């Protein structure tokens, strides 16, 4: 996520988490598929292994373990020579997302027991 000066509000941390995602693609067809994060922040992520073309501004449902939350699609980028997309998302409403304690001062994260 970026503020108006182009700087991120939260540092991204490289972390691959397995996900299930649900949404509608650009043809208005519902889909669900397995994907993963490439990096995360407290309120967003960069997702990989998305096989459906999505539109910025649309809503995506993410499930990580037993947590399910809604995200807004911020950007979509197709990987060259493939049918795979990377998608930047931010959580809607600023609620609980990953259930992982992310440290602002390091590249480390700790799982929160809940």
C-alpha positions in Angstrom: 0.0 0.0 0.0 1.3 3.4 -0.8 0.6 6.9 0.5 0.4 10.0 -1.7 4.2 10.5 -1.7 4.7 6.9 -3.1 6.1 5.5 0.1 4.5 2.4 1.7 2.7 2.7 5.0 3.8 -0.8 6.0 7.0 -2.7 5.1 6.5 -5.8 3.0 7.9 -9.0 4.4 8.8 -11.8 2.0 6.6 -14.8 3.0 5.0 -17.6 1.1 1.6 -18.6 2.6 -0.7 -21.0 0.9 -4.2 -19.5 0.3 -7.6 -20.2 -1.2 -9.1 -17.2 -3.1 -12.6 -16.5 -4.4 -13.7 -13.7 -6.7 -15.2 -12.9 -10.1 -13.0 -12.6 -13.1 -13.2 -10.0 -15.8 -15.9 -12.1 -17.6 -18.0 -11.9 -14.4 -17.6 -15.6 -13.7 -17.1 -16.8 -10.1 -14.0 -18.9 -9.4 -12.1 -20.3 -6.5 -8.5 -21.5 -6.7 -5.4 -22.2 -4.7 -2.8 -19.4 -4.7 0.0 -18.1 -2.4 1.5 -14.9 -1.1 4.9 -13.6 -2.3 5.1 -11.0 0.4 2.8 -9.6 3.0 2.2 -6.5 5.1 -0.2 -6.1 8.1 -3.0 -5.0 5.7 -2.1 -6.4 2.3 -0.1 -8.7 0.1 1.3 -9.5 -3.3 -0.3 -12.8 -4.5 1.1 -15.2 -7.0 -0.3 -18.3 -8.9 -3.5 -16.4 -9.8 -4.9 -17.9 -13.1 -7.8 -15.6 -13.7 -7.7 -12.0 -15.0 -8.9 -9.7 -12.3 -9.8 -6.0 -12.3 -8.4 -3.4 -9.8 -11.1 -2.2 -7.5 -12.9 -5.5 -7.4 -13.1 -7.6 -4.2 -11.3 -10.8 -3.5 -11.9 -13.2 -0.6 -8.8 -14.8 0.9 -8.6 -17.8 3.2 -5.4 -18.5 5.1 -5.7 -21.4 7.5 -9.0 -20.8 9.3 -9.0 -17.0 8.7 -11.1 -15.5 5.9 -11.1 -11.9 5.0 -12.0 -9.5 2.1 -9.4 -7.6 0.1 -9.6 -4.9 -2.6 -7.5 -5.6 -5.7 -5.1 -2.7 -6.1 -3.1 -3.9 -9.2 -2.8 -6.9 -11.5 0.3 -7.9 -13.5 0.6 -10.8 -16.0 3.8 -12.7 -15.9 5.5 -12.6 -19.2 5.0 -15.7 -21.4 2.5 -17.3 -18.9 -1.2 -17.3 -18.1 -0.3 -16.5 -14.5 -1.0 -13.2 -12.7 0.4 -11.4 -9.7 -2.1 -9.4 -7.8 -1.6 -6.6 -5.2 -4.3 -6.5 -2.6 -5.2 -4.6 0.5 -7.5 -5.6 3.3 -11.0 -4.0 3.4 -11.8 -2.3 6.7 -8.4 -2.7 8.3 -9.5 -5.8 10.2 -7.6 -8.9 11.2 -5.8 -10.6 8.3 -3.0 -13.1 8.6 -2.9 -13.9 12.3 0.9 -13.3 12.1 2.8 -10.8 14.2 4.7 -8.7 11.7 7.7 -6.7 13.1 8.1 -3.3 11.5 11.9 -3.3 12.3 12.9 -6.7 10.9 12.4 -9.2 8.1 10.9 -11.7 10.6 7.4 -12.6 11.5 6.0 -14.7 14.3 2.8 -16.8 14.3 0.2 -15.5 16.8 -1.4 -18.3 18.7 -5.2 -17.7 18.7 
